[in-house]
Amino acid sequence: MPIQYIDFALWQRAYLGDPQDPDSRIAADLRYWAKALAGMPPPLDLSPGHPGATSHDNRGDTVAVQWPAALHRQITQVAREHRATSFMVVQAGLTALLALLTGRDDIVMGIVVAGRGHPRLDDLVGIFVNIMLLRTEVTGDLDFAHLLDQVRTRGLEAFDHQDMPYGVLVERINAARSAPRGLTHVVLAWQNNKPAELVLGELDVTPFRCTRKPRE
């Protein structure tokens, strides 16, 4: 094996540098996220029948939905017309839905990123995923085309700072708050690749899909 997970961890620490060094990568990322998330609203309250509840449990469920082929083609076509990706179209649609359901015009959601920016990490076992926070303003007169353009522009900017560890970002933002809390209750994970086949010598490996029941 050319590299191991510890090699990645050491590389990431060296790459990000010291937050106290204003010229370090992590300091630049912190400045970007501090500006992008300045004055961000509290997480969306999606608890049915319990608006403003101060305590929540972790009960939830998984709902599997199969998209019709026609819908997939429409999403792809919209993405092509607006120089965006299918993921951006879905994100814009989810943003519009959340704005409609909550009455909010400032939507912050988490986006899962793979964190495998180097080809040598493709076959390495380990958790590399990170979460970015993408913020979108949804005004009453904003049509979907302009919403998608905003999602595209801000998303491309944010991806330049995707190496910022989410845990560090949460600590920094909460440190400036009088009442620390989570930053978002909505996370969008987009996986459009088929699961890779796993070969372990003479072993036959079959994926086993677990049913998760998270709250968020």
C-alpha positions in Angstrom: 0.0 0.0 0.0 1.6 3.3 -1.1 0.1 5.4 1.8 -1.8 4.8 4.9 -4.5 6.8 6.7 -2.0 8.2 9.2 -0.1 9.6 6.2 -3.2 11.5 5.1 -3.8 12.8 8.7 -0.2 14.1 8.9 -0.4 15.6 5.4 -3.7 17.4 6.2 -2.2 18.9 9.4 0.8 20.2 7.5 -1.3 21.4 4.6 -3.7 23.4 6.8 -1.0 24.8 9.0 -1.4 26.8 12.2 -4.6 28.8 12.7 -2.5 31.5 14.5 -0.4 32.0 11.3 -2.4 34.5 9.2 -0.7 33.1 6.0 -1.7 29.5 6.7 -4.3 27.7 4.6 -6.6 27.1 7.6 -6.4 30.8 8.6 -7.6 31.8 5.1 -10.4 29.2 5.2 -11.5 30.5 8.6 -11.6 34.1 7.2 -13.7 32.9 4.3 -16.2 31.0 6.4 -16.5 33.7 9.0 -17.5 36.1 6.3 -19.8 33.7 4.5 -21.6 32.7 7.7 -21.7 36.0 9.5 -25.0 36.6 11.1 -26.3 33.2 10.1 -29.7 32.3 11.5 -30.4 29.4 13.9 -30.9 26.0 12.4 -34.2 25.3 10.6 -36.9 24.0 12.9 -38.3 21.0 11.1 -40.0 19.4 14.1 -43.6 18.7 13.0 -46.2 20.1 15.4 -43.5 21.4 17.8 -42.2 24.7 16.6 -39.5 26.2 18.7 -39.0 23.0 20.8 -36.0 23.3 23.1 -35.4 19.5 23.3 -35.4 16.9 20.6 -34.9 13.2 20.4 -33.0 11.3 17.7 -35.9 9.4 16.2 -36.2 9.4 12.5 -36.6 7.1 9.5 -35.3 6.4 6.1 -37.6 6.9 3.1 -36.5 5.4 -0.2 -37.7 7.3 -3.3 -37.0 6.2 -6.9 -36.8 9.0 -9.4 -38.5 8.4 -12.7 -36.2 8.5 -15.7 -38.0 11.5 -17.1 -37.3 13.5 -13.9 -33.6 12.6 -14.2 -33.5 13.8 -17.8 -35.2 17.1 -16.8 -32.7 17.7 -14.0 -29.8 17.0 -16.4 -31.3 19.4 -19.0 -31.8 22.2 -16.5 -28.2 21.7 -15.3 -26.9 21.9 -18.8 -28.9 25.0 -19.7 -27.5 26.9 -16.7 -23.9 25.6 -16.8 -24.5 23.8 -13.5 -24.4 20.2 -12.2 -27.3 17.9 -11.4 -26.3 18.3 -7.7 -26.6 22.0 -7.9 -30.1 21.7 -9.4 -31.2 19.3 -6.6 -29.6 21.6 -3.9 -31.5 24.6 -5.4 -34.7 22.6 -5.4 -34.2 21.5 -1.7 -33.4 25.1 -0.8 -36.6 26.4 -2.3 -38.6 23.6 -0.6 -37.1 24.4 2.8 -37.8 28.1 2.3 -41.4 27.3 1.5 -41.9 24.9 4.5 -40.2 27.2 7.1 -40.9 30.7 5.8 -37.2 31.4 6.0 -35.4 33.6 3.4 -31.9 32.6 4.7 -31.2 28.9 4.3 -28.1 27.2 5.6 -27.5 23.5 4.8 -24.7 21.1 5.2 -23.1 19.5 2.1 -21.2 16.3 2.3 -17.9 16.3 0.4 -15.8 13.2 -0.3 -12.5 14.6 0.9 -10.5 12.4 -1.5 -8.9 15.1 -3.5 -5.8 13.1 -4.4 -5.9 10.0 -6.7 -3.7 8.1 -4.2 -6.6 8.2 -1.7 -9.1 6.4 -4.1 -8.3 2.9 -2.8 -7.4 3.8 0.8 -9.8 2.6 3.5 -10.9 5.4 5.9 -13.2 8.2 6.6 -12.3 11.3 4.6 -15.7 13.0 4.3 -16.2 16.5 5.5 -19.2 18.8 5.7 -19.4 22.3 4.2 -22.1 24.8 5.0 -23.7 26.5 2.0 -25.9 29.5 2.6 -28.5 30.8 0.2 -30.8 33.9 0.4 -34.3 33.2 -1.0 -36.3 36.4 -1.6 -39.9 36.5 -2.6 -39.2 37.6 -6.1 -36.4 35.2 -6.8 -37.1 32.8 -9.7 -35.5 29.4 -9.9 -33.0 30.4 -12.5 -31.5 33.1 -10.3 -31.7 30.8 -7.3 -29.7 28.2 -9.2 -27.2 30.8 -10.3 -26.7 31.8 -6.6 -26.3 28.2 -5.6 -23.8 27.6 -8.4 -21.7 30.7 -7.6 -21.6 30.2 -3.9 -21.0 26.5 -4.2 -18.0 27.0 -6.4 -16.5 29.5 -4.0 -17.1 27.2 -1.0 -15.5 24.3 -2.7 -12.2 26.2 -2.8 -12.4 26.1 1.1 -13.8 22.5 1.5 -10.7 21.3 3.4 -11.8 23.3 6.5 -12.6 20.6 9.1 -16.2 20.9 10.1 -15.5 20.3 13.7 -13.1 23.2 13.9 -15.6 25.5 12.1 -18.3 24.6 14.6 -16.0 25.3 17.5 -15.0 28.7 16.1 -18.5 29.8 15.3 -19.9 28.6 18.7 -17.1 30.3 20.5 -18.5 33.7 19.4 -22.0 32.8 20.5 -23.6 33.2 23.9 -25.6 29.9 23.4 -23.6 27.3 21.5 -25.7 25.1 19.2 -25.6 23.0 16.1 -25.1 24.9 12.9 -27.6 23.1 10.7 -30.3 20.4 10.9 -30.2 19.6 7.2 -27.4 17.8 5.4 -27.5 16.9 1.7 -25.3 14.0 0.6 -25.2 13.3 -3.2 -23.8 10.0 -4.4 -24.3 9.4 -8.1 -21.7 6.7 -8.6 -22.4 3.0 -8.5 -21.0 1.2 -5.5 -17.5 -0.1 -6.3 -17.0 -3.9 -6.2 -14.8 -5.1 -3.4 -12.5 -8.0 -4.0 -10.7 -9.6 -1.0 -8.8 -12.6 -2.4 -11.2 -15.5 -2.6 -13.9 -13.9 -0.5 -17.2 -12.9 -2.0 -18.2 -9.5 -0.7 -21.9 -8.5 -0.8 -23.0 -5.0 0.2 -25.5 -5.0 3.1 -27.7 -2.0 3.3 -28.5 -0.9 6.9 -31.6 1.0 7.7 -30.6 4.2 9.6 -33.1 6.2 11.6 -31.4 9.5 12.2 -33.4 12.6 13.3 -31.8 15.0 10.9 
